[in-house]
Amino acid sequence: MKHLVIVESPAKAKTIQKYLGKNFSVKSSYGHVRDLPKSKIGVDVKKGFEPSYIIPDKAKARIADLKAAAKKADIVYFATDEDREGEAIAWHLLQVLGTAPEKAKRITFTEITKTAIARAVENPREIDQNLVDAQQARRVLDRLVGYELSPLLWNKVRRGLSAGRVQSVAVRLIVEKEEEIKKFEAQEYWSVDALLAKAGNQFNASLKAIDGKVIGKLGLANKESVQDILKNLDGATYTISNITKKERKRTAPAPFTTSTLQQAAFNQLGFSSKRTMMIAQGLYENGFITYMRTDSLNLSQDAVQAATRAITSMFGKEYALDAPRVFTKKSKNAQEAHEAIRPSDPEKSPESLAPELDTTQLKLYRLIWQRMVASQMADAKLNQTAVDITAKNYIFRASGTSVIFDGFVKALGEKAAFQETVLPDLTEQDVLDLIKLQHEQHFTQAPARYSEATLVKALEEHGIGRPSTYAPTIDVIQKREYVVKNDEKRLAPTEIGTLVNSVLTEHFPNIVDIDFTANMESSLDDVASGEKAWQPVMKEFYDPFHALIKTKDKELKKSDITEEATNETCPKCSSPLIIKLGRFGKFKACSKYPDCKFTEPLGDEKKMEEEHSGQICPDCGKPLVVKRGRFGAFLGCSGYPDCKHITPIVKETGVDCIACNKGKIIEKKSRRGKMFYACNQYPDCKNAYWSKPTGEKCSQCESMLVYGAKNTIRCSAKGCGFKKDNEEE
């Protein structure tokens, strides 16, 4: 018998072909083979939201090839991914190829190994129409929102804008975080520490209580209160009044889901969500890891047994568990796949696969391998000691931690190792030597902007989106320029992103309502499980949404949204000045436009214009003026279009280049719009950094120090590893 197996990607096809015999032919569909048309809405809302699918031109040749292969085959196996989207692709393939029901088989697997493929072929099933309907409902829903809401934004705000259920909620979270930061008022607080010693062994203790009352974080509110404490402590005796020792256990974290993998890859490797998923896709298709779009924490019995063998072999029997550790997902909607993300064969260590993987693949594989193997390792055991030291009516506390048994930390590597704080041998009633009293001023910090990792975490916690949507959502809101990444890889809203969010929040609250969107996701889950039919779910949403679109199209005026009144008058015609939103941000303009075309930049733009006024075009002698393009501000000739001279505006860092000792480090943008810092003597000097340099040299290797994540300063040299806290704040 001749068998045809159809998968989504050619890389996966190549891997699977190795595991099947000569009677099997494995071909790729290269993803979707049908979709809604781009030129029209493609959904008949009057006929039960019936979608009109078309075969894209780029897929027609592949379909012809697959049809020819399917005709020659006795059995056709649809082996697309094991999630809703994969189920829908299998269904579309079945419709397009016209394969007879008795010849069509659906197979799934979460890992591309010989055993898994053989097991899948031996246990085929029919296509799950509930999963197909859930994916179809999502596609139709997003098409209806996009095709009806986006044109309204074009007409009332600016052309080229778009809105979507999940992306709009993501933008809302980022905008609200920005508003929270702007409203934040820093509070002053102080700390008092005592550097103490016993027999010459020094350790630090922090002031914790006064007159038996514990001091809160903001308890010491000003310098005056601290000065009183220091004065009262003059001549005090520091005596140990209490010692508490406890043994603590720490349990290993669960293996990765899609969201936790994206978070860990961002925090530990600096990978964006999109990059993480692309690398994981390659690892999966080549058989190194299991399916990477999942919100399950399950591990197969075979995988756990293999992990136990690996743990015993690599670390010792004492690190293995007597019984498997089982993790459960708190979310009721965790049902997209059967297993967590794990190495296909846990006995293959990262080191053993190093020759087969490129640098980024190896980094991500190591992260996945370490996390899964650690999840099946023994608890770590710690000794924690708390020492209370009495000085007059004040109590200081010193804490110490020592590792009894490192357990799962052994697999996670150095970055996950516990920080030991060893105290000298102390006993109650010991009188300690005071080396010095130290006091320091602090200020509460504003909430941090979302990183890709923390945004994914927030979306998951709110039930917004699913494993397959996190990375595309973050990618699209950046491509639409609703949000941008700053130097610290944090997401900040743009003016247009803030404005679109304001319009949607005020006039289309359901689209950006977190609970509403989460409930819609829950309804789609009910469709997937067969508890609901998809058309009623669509109708319940669409009817009021469509009516609201028609109402708002009549009510809203573009000027009400994109223009703001000012108390200023135009210097040319004395008409009122207004603030308008242009393609590249807000600016002041005469309200009598087009009769009067006076404009004036706002804020930083105005300051920039003042700084660069008086500069002359070297080509024609006319004044240079500040202009703004797609990639930011620049100096252009006022004689444009007759003279097209432009000069980039250089943003200096004040840091000298340590490579050539001639140039200065300036801020630049890459072709893809990513910020970096480079010597202004390029191309003679090609010294550059992805993070902003501090101007200081590393004490270990003399390379440039740069600002790192989480308020740190780190060495720019690969392999150095030097890092310290940023004390400027």
SVG drawing of the C-alpha trace seen along z (x, -y; Angstrom):
<svg xmlns="http://www.w3.org/2000/svg" viewBox="-29 -88 72 90">
<polyline fill="none" stroke="black" stroke-width="0.4" points="0.0,0.0 1.0,-3.6 0.7,-6.1 0.8,-9.9 1.6,-12.0 0.9,-15.7 2.5,-18.0 2.8,-21.8 6.5,-22.5 9.2,-21.1 11.6,-20.8 9.2,-18.6 8.5,-16.6 12.2,-15.8 12.5,-14.7 9.4,-12.5 10.4,-10.9 13.5,-9.4 11.3,-7.5 8.9,-6.0 9.4,-3.2 9.5,-3.3 5.7,-2.9 5.3,-6.4 5.7,-9.7 5.8,-12.8 4.9,-16.2 4.4,-19.7 1.5,-22.0 3.7,-25.0 1.1,-26.1 -2.4,-27.3 -3.8,-26.3 -7.1,-28.3 -8.0,-31.6 -10.5,-34.4 -10.0,-36.8 -7.9,-40.0 -10.0,-42.2 -13.4,-41.7 -14.8,-40.7 -15.4,-37.1 -18.1,-36.4 -21.8,-36.2 -23.3,-37.3 -26.8,-36.7 -26.1,-33.0 -24.9,-32.0 -21.5,-33.8 -20.6,-31.5 -17.0,-32.1 -15.9,-32.2 -12.5,-30.6 -10.1,-31.0 -6.9,-29.3 -4.1,-31.9 -2.1,-32.1 1.1,-31.0 -0.6,-27.8 -2.1,-26.7 1.0,-24.9 1.4,-23.1 -2.3,-22.0 -1.9,-20.6 1.1,-18.6 -0.7,-17.3 -3.8,-16.4 -1.6,-14.3 0.1,-12.6 -3.2,-12.0 -4.8,-10.3 -1.9,-7.7 -2.1,-7.0 -4.3,-4.3 -4.3,-6.3 -3.8,-10.0 -2.6,-11.0 -3.2,-14.6 -0.4,-15.2 -0.7,-18.9 0.0,-20.4 -2.0,-19.3 -3.9,-22.5 -6.9,-24.3 -5.0,-25.9 -3.5,-22.6 -6.9,-20.9 -8.3,-23.6 -5.4,-23.2 -6.1,-19.5 -9.8,-20.1 -9.0,-22.7 -6.6,-20.1 -9.3,-17.5 -11.8,-19.9 -9.4,-21.0 -8.0,-17.6 -11.4,-15.9 -10.0,-12.8 -12.6,-10.0 -13.6,-9.6 -12.4,-6.0 -8.9,-7.1 -8.5,-10.1 -6.9,-9.7 -6.0,-12.3 -2.8,-11.7 -1.2,-13.9 1.9,-13.8 3.6,-16.2 7.2,-15.1 8.8,-14.1 10.5,-10.8 10.4,-7.4 8.3,-6.0 5.8,-8.9 5.4,-8.8 4.8,-5.1 2.3,-5.3 0.4,-8.1 0.2,-6.1 -1.1,-3.1 -3.8,-5.2 -5.4,-7.5 -8.6,-9.4 -11.1,-11.5 -10.8,-15.3 -12.2,-17.0 -14.9,-19.3 -15.3,-21.1 -11.6,-22.2 -12.1,-23.2 -15.2,-25.3 -13.3,-27.0 -10.5,-28.1 -13.0,-29.1 -14.9,-31.1 -11.7,-32.9 -10.8,-33.7 -14.3,-34.9 -14.6,-37.0 -11.2,-38.7 -12.1,-39.3 -15.4,-41.0 -13.7,-43.2 -10.9,-44.1 -13.0,-44.8 -15.6,-46.9 -13.6,-48.7 -10.4,-49.4 -12.1,-51.5 -13.8,-53.6 -10.4,-54.3 -9.1,-55.2 -11.9,-57.7 -12.0,-59.2 -8.3,-59.1 -5.7,-58.2 -5.3,-55.9 -3.5,-52.7 -4.7,-52.0 -6.1,-48.6 -7.9,-47.2 -8.3,-43.6 -9.6,-41.9 -6.4,-40.7 -4.0,-43.4 -6.3,-46.2 -6.4,-44.8 -2.6,-44.4 -2.2,-48.0 -4.7,-49.0 -2.6,-47.2 0.5,-49.1 -1.2,-52.5 -2.7,-52.0 0.7,-51.1 2.1,-54.3 -0.6,-56.4 0.1,-54.6 3.8,-55.6 2.9,-59.2 0.7,-59.5 3.3,-57.9 4.8,-60.2 8.1,-58.9 8.2,-58.7 11.3,-59.2 12.5,-56.6 15.7,-55.7 17.5,-52.6 19.9,-52.2 22.4,-49.4 25.0,-48.3 28.2,-46.7 29.0,-44.4 31.7,-41.9 32.5,-38.9 36.2,-38.0 37.0,-40.0 34.3,-38.3 32.1,-41.1 28.5,-40.9 25.7,-43.4 22.4,-43.9 19.5,-46.1 17.3,-48.1 13.9,-46.3 12.1,-47.5 12.0,-50.4 10.4,-49.9 9.3,-46.5 7.3,-47.9 8.4,-46.7 9.5,-49.4 7.7,-49.2 9.5,-49.9 8.5,-53.6 8.8,-53.8 11.9,-56.0 10.5,-58.9 13.1,-61.6 16.7,-62.3 15.8,-64.0 14.3,-60.8 17.4,-58.9 19.7,-61.5 17.7,-61.1 18.2,-57.3 22.0,-57.6 22.2,-60.1 20.3,-57.7 22.5,-54.8 25.7,-56.6 27.5,-54.4 25.0,-51.5 26.0,-47.9 25.0,-45.5 23.9,-42.2 22.4,-39.1 18.9,-38.7 17.5,-35.9 18.7,-33.3 16.2,-31.4 17.3,-28.5 15.1,-26.8 15.5,-24.3 13.7,-25.3 12.9,-23.3 12.5,-24.7 10.7,-22.7 11.6,-22.8 9.6,-25.0 7.3,-23.3 8.4,-22.5 7.7,-25.2 4.5,-26.2 4.5,-28.6 4.1,-31.7 6.7,-30.7 9.2,-29.7 8.8,-33.1 9.2,-34.8 12.3,-32.8 13.9,-33.2 13.4,-37.0 14.7,-37.3 17.7,-34.9 18.6,-35.0 17.2,-38.4 15.1,-36.8 11.9,-38.4 8.7,-36.3 8.8,-36.1 12.4,-35.0 11.8,-32.4 9.0,-30.8 10.9,-30.8 13.8,-29.0 11.5,-26.6 9.7,-25.8 13.0,-24.7 13.9,-22.6 10.5,-20.9 10.5,-20.3 14.0,-18.7 12.8,-16.4 14.7,-17.9 11.8,-19.2 8.1,-18.6 5.4,-20.8 6.0,-24.4 2.4,-25.8 0.9,-24.5 -0.5,-25.6 -0.3,-22.1 2.2,-21.1 1.8,-17.4 4.8,-15.1 4.5,-11.6 5.5,-8.6 8.2,-7.8 9.6,-11.3 9.7,-11.2 11.4,-7.8 14.0,-9.1 14.6,-12.2 15.1,-10.1 17.7,-8.0 19.4,-11.2 19.4,-12.7 20.8,-9.5 23.5,-9.3 24.6,-12.9 24.0,-14.1 23.7,-11.0 20.9,-8.9 20.3,-11.3 19.1,-13.9 16.3,-11.7 12.8,-11.4 11.2,-8.2 7.9,-9.1 7.3,-11.5 6.4,-15.1 3.1,-16.1 2.2,-19.7 -1.3,-21.0 -2.3,-24.2 -4.6,-26.5 -6.3,-27.8 -9.5,-25.8 -8.8,-26.5 -5.4,-24.6 -6.4,-22.1 -4.5,-23.0 -2.0,-20.1 -1.1,-17.0 2.4,-17.9 4.5,-20.7 7.5,-21.8 10.3,-19.4 13.3,-17.7 12.1,-14.9 14.7,-12.7 15.7,-14.1 18.8,-11.8 20.3,-13.9 22.0,-16.7 22.7,-20.1 26.4,-19.3 25.7,-16.1 23.6,-18.0 26.0,-20.9 27.5,-19.7 23.9,-19.5 22.6,-22.9 23.5,-26.5 24.3,-28.9 20.7,-30.2 19.1,-26.8 21.6,-25.4 20.8,-28.2 17.1,-27.6 17.4,-23.8 19.6,-24.1 16.9,-26.3 14.1,-23.8 16.3,-20.7 17.3,-22.2 13.8,-23.2 12.2,-19.9 15.0,-17.8 15.0,-20.0 11.2,-19.6 11.8,-15.9 14.7,-16.4 14.8,-16.4 14.0,-19.5 16.8,-21.9 17.4,-22.1 18.6,-25.4 19.6,-26.4 18.1,-29.9 19.3,-31.8 17.7,-35.0 19.6,-36.8 18.1,-39.7 20.6,-42.1 19.4,-44.5 20.9,-48.0 19.1,-50.1 15.4,-50.1 16.4,-49.2 16.5,-45.8 18.6,-45.0 18.3,-41.8 20.9,-39.8 20.0,-36.9 22.1,-34.1 21.5,-31.3 23.5,-28.2 22.8,-25.3 22.5,-21.8 21.6,-20.1 21.4,-21.9 18.8,-19.5 17.2,-20.7 19.4,-23.8 22.2,-21.4 20.5,-21.2 19.4,-24.8 23.0,-26.0 24.9,-28.9 22.3,-31.6 19.7,-29.8 22.1,-29.1 21.2,-30.3 23.0,-33.2 24.6,-32.1 25.0,-34.6 27.2,-33.0 27.1,-34.4 29.9,-33.9 29.3,-31.4 27.0,-33.3 25.3,-32.5 22.7,-34.4 24.0,-37.1 27.1,-37.5 28.2,-41.2 29.3,-42.3 31.7,-45.0 30.2,-47.9 32.4,-48.7 30.2,-51.5 26.6,-52.7 25.4,-53.4 22.3,-55.2 21.0,-55.6 18.3,-57.6 15.9,-55.8 12.9,-56.6 10.1,-54.3 10.3,-53.4 7.5,-53.9 6.0,-50.7 8.1,-49.2 6.8,-49.3 5.9,-45.9 8.6,-43.9 7.6,-41.3 7.9,-38.7 5.8,-40.5 3.2,-41.4 2.8,-37.7 2.4,-36.9 -0.3,-39.6 -2.1,-38.4 -2.1,-34.8 -3.2,-35.8 -6.1,-37.8 -7.1,-34.9 -6.4,-37.0 -5.3,-35.1 -3.8,-31.6 -0.4,-30.0 -0.4,-30.5 -1.3,-34.2 1.1,-35.7 4.1,-36.3 2.0,-37.4 0.1,-39.9 3.3,-41.5 4.8,-41.6 1.7,-43.3 1.3,-46.1 5.0,-47.0 4.6,-46.8 1.5,-49.1 3.7,-51.5 1.2,-51.5 4.0,-50.7 7.8,-50.9 10.7,-49.4 12.9,-51.7 16.6,-51.2 15.7,-48.8 13.6,-46.6 10.5,-47.9 7.2,-48.6 5.9,-52.2 2.8,-53.5 3.2,-55.9 1.0,-59.0 -1.1,-57.2 -1.3,-54.0 -2.5,-56.1 -5.1,-57.9 -6.4,-54.7 -6.8,-53.2 -8.6,-56.3 -11.1,-56.1 -11.7,-52.4 -12.0,-52.7 -14.5,-55.5 -16.6,-54.3 -16.0,-50.5 -15.5,-49.4 -16.1,-45.7 -13.3,-45.5 -10.7,-46.6 -12.5,-45.3 -10.3,-42.7 -13.1,-40.6 -15.2,-40.7 -12.2,-39.5 -11.4,-36.8 -15.0,-35.6 -14.9,-35.5 -11.8,-33.3 -13.7,-31.1 -16.6,-30.9 -14.2,-29.7 -12.9,-27.1 -16.5,-25.9 -16.8,-25.6 -13.6,-23.6 -15.0,-21.2 -18.4,-20.9 -20.3,-22.7 -21.4,-25.5 -22.1,-26.0 -19.9,-28.6 -22.6,-30.6 -24.6,-31.6 -21.4,-32.8 -20.7,-35.0 -24.2,-36.3 -24.2,-37.3 -21.1,-39.4 -21.7,-40.7 -25.2,-42.1 -24.6,-44.7 -21.1,-45.4 -22.3,-46.1 -25.1,-48.4 -22.5,-50.3 -20.2,-50.7 -23.0,-52.3 -24.0,-54.6 -20.4,-55.8 -19.7,-56.3 -22.5,-58.9 -21.7,-60.5 -17.9,-60.8 -16.1,-63.7 -12.4,-63.4 -11.7,-66.9 -13.1,-65.9 -10.6,-63.1 -7.4,-64.4 -7.5,-68.1 -7.1,-69.9 -7.8,-73.5 -5.2,-75.9 -5.2,-79.4 -2.7,-80.6 -3.2,-82.5 -1.6,-82.1 1.3,-84.6 0.5,-85.0 -3.3,-85.5 -4.3,-85.7 -6.7,-82.8 -6.8,-80.2 -4.0,-77.6 -4.9,-74.0 -2.9,-70.8 -3.2,-68.3 -2.1,-64.7 0.0,-64.2 1.7,-61.2 4.7,-61.6 3.1,-62.9 1.4,-66.0 2.1,-69.6 0.6,-73.0 -1.3,-74.4 -3.5,-77.2 -7.2,-76.4 -7.7,-78.2 -5.8,-75.6 -5.6,-75.5 -6.0,-79.3 -3.2,-79.6 -0.5,-76.9 1.4,-78.0 2.7,-75.1 4.9,-74.8 6.5,-71.8 5.6,-70.7 7.8,-69.9 11.0,-68.1 10.5,-68.9 10.4,-72.7 13.5,-72.4 15.2,-70.5 14.3,-73.2 15.7,-75.9 19.0,-73.9 19.5,-73.5 18.3,-76.9 20.8,-79.0 22.4,-76.1 22.9,-76.6 22.6,-74.1 26.0,-73.4 24.6,-72.8 22.5,-75.9 23.0,-78.2 19.4,-78.2 18.5,-77.6 18.3,-74.0 15.1,-73.1 14.1,-70.2 11.9,-67.7 10.5,-64.4 10.4,-61.3 9.5,-57.7 12.7,-57.0 12.7,-60.2 13.9,-63.8 16.5,-65.1 17.7,-68.4 16.4,-69.1 16.9,-72.0 14.2,-74.7 14.6,-74.9 13.1,-71.4 12.2,-70.1 14.7,-72.2 17.4,-71.2 17.1,-67.7 20.0,-68.0 19.5,-66.2 21.7,-65.9 21.0,-63.4 20.5,-64.8 23.1,-63.2 22.1,-62.4 25.2,-62.3 25.8,-60.2 28.8,-62.1 30.9,-58.9 34.3,-58.8 35.0,-55.8 37.6,-53.5 38.4,-51.7 39.8,-54.5 40.2,-57.2 39.1,-59.8 35.4,-59.5 32.3,-59.9 29.6,-57.3 26.3,-58.5 22.8,-57.0 21.9,-55.4 19.2,-53.2 19.6,-50.0 17.9,-49.3 15.2,-47.5 14.7,-50.5 16.5,-49.0 18.4,-51.5 22.1,-51.0 25.2,-53.1 28.3,-53.5 31.4,-55.6 30.8,-58.7 34.1,-57.9 32.4,-55.0 33.5,-53.5 37.1,-54.1 36.0,-52.8 33.3,-50.2 32.9,-50.1 29.2,-49.6 27.0,-48.5 23.4,-47.3 22.9,-48.9 23.7,-52.5 27.3,-52.8 28.0,-54.4 31.4,-55.8 33.1,-53.6 35.4,-50.6 35.0,-47.2 37.2,-46.6 37.9,-43.0 38.6,-43.3 38.7,-47.1 35.8,-46.8 33.0,-49.4 30.3,-49.1 26.7,-49.4 23.3,-49.8 21.6,-46.4 18.1,-45.1 16.5,-45.5 18.6,-48.6 22.0,-47.0 25.2,-47.8 27.1,-45.1 30.2,-44.5 29.7,-44.8 32.3,-42.1 31.0,-38.6 32.1,-36.0 33.1,-38.6 30.0,-38.3 30.7,-41.3 27.5,-42.9 26.6,-45.4 23.6,-47.4 23.1,-50.8 23.5,-53.1 22.5,-56.2 18.9,-55.7"/>
</svg>
